[in-house]
């Protein structure tokens, strides 16, 4: 009897599955239901930054964020410039060479130390790679405008990056000889100018260079 009951149960299950038939294919989605690629509302004259405090537009030169929403519009007050103003040509930055405050940062493969403390003379120690020295560091701009990186050696390759984009260098210049030999005491010799934007997280890379370390001050021109 148990075998007969088992046979009848299996037969009933087969009948149920046969009645149900094969699983129907899902209906194709209409164009409105297709997943949409996320677009950048700040393009084509800028790009969006998404942060916990709120999204905002980082607009290209000659444009500004609109007050109505996330978009970049032409800046009516923008005037293209022909040159870069190096201010006091490094006199204040050179003052930090002997008066500080001082900080030492060391490059590593798995971390990127910060080099954005106000008015600070950094000793930047690079890491060996491929027979030379390199290093990557974080710098978050604390204002919008012109910044100058003052270096102890003009031969060290340096680049500011926002993500994978390399920023254009606005201008370069040696620190005047009188300052280099005077208040700078040889600690800073070269200036590199950039236009940076408040709140943007940049990375600063150095090298490849045969030098294992260098001196660095980054200042905002007020």
C-alpha positions, 0 to 999 in steps of 0.5 A, spaced: 500 500 500 505 505 501 508 504 494 501 505 491 500 511 495 507 514 493 505 512 486 499 516 486 502 522 489 507 522 484 502 522 478 498 528 482 504 532 482 506 531 475 499 532 473 499 539 476 506 541 473 503 539 466 497 543 467 502 549 469 506 548 463 513 552 462 515 558 465 513 564 460 518 568 458 518 575 461 515 581 457 521 585 453 521 592 457 519 598 453 524 604 452 521 608 458 523 602 462 530 600 460 535 602 465 538 609 463 545 611 463 546 617 469 548 623 466 552 629 469 548 635 469 554 640 470 556 638 463 559 640 458 562 646 462 564 642 468 563 636 472 559 634 478 562 632 485 557 628 489 558 629 497 555 627 503 553 634 504 550 635 497 552 635 490 555 641 487 558 643 480 565 644 479 565 648 473 570 650 467 574 656 467 569 662 464 563 658 467 560 658 474 555 654 478 548 657 477 543 659 482 537 655 480 540 648 480 546 643 478 549 646 472 554 651 469 553 657 466 557 662 463 561 667 468 559 674 465 565 677 469 570 672 466 576 676 463 581 671 460 588 673 463 595 673 459 599 672 465 600 669 472 601 674 478 606 670 483 605 676 488 611 677 493 615 672 488 616 667 494 618 672 500 613 669 505 614 662 503 621 663 504 620 665 511 617 659 513 624 655 511 627 658 517 621 659 521 616 653 520 611 651 522 615 644 519 612 637 517 615 631 514 611 627 510 613 620 507 610 617 500 608 610 501 604 605 496 598 604 500 597 611 503 597 618 500 599 623 506 596 630 506 600 636 504 595 642 505 596 644 512 596 652 512 603 656 511 607 650 512 614 648 510 614 640 508 620 636 508 617 631 502 620 624 503 619 620 496 619 612 495 624 608 491 621 605 484 625 603 478 631 606 480 628 613 482 624 616 487 616 618 486 611 620 491 603 621 491 600 626 496 593 629 497 591 636 497 584 639 498 584 646 496 581 651 502 579 656 497 578 658 489 583 662 486 591 662 484 595 657 488 603 656 488 607 650 489 614 653 492 619 647 491 627 646 493 629 643 486 626 646 479 628 639 476 623 635 480 617 633 476 610 635 479 603 634 477 596 636 480 591 631 478 583 631 480 582 624 479 585 622 473 585 629 469 592 632 470 591 640 471 594 645 466 600 649 469 598 656 469 605 659 470 612 657 472 618 662 475 624 661 479 624 665 485 629 671 484 636 670 486 636 675 492 631 671 495 634 664 494 640 666 497 637 671 502 631 669 506 630 662 503 637 660 505 637 655 499 631 652 501 626 654 496 628 656 489 622 655 484 615 656 483 609 653 479 602 656 479 595 653 479 588 655 479 585 651 484 577 650 486 575 650 493 573 643 496 576 639 491 580 633 493 587 633 488 593 629 488 600 632 488 605 627 484 612 628 484 618 624 480 621 620 477 627 624 480 634 622 483 632 626 489 630 622 495 626 628 498 625 635 497 622 641 500 615 644 499 610 650 501 604 651 497 600 657 498 594 661 496 594 668 493 589 672 497 
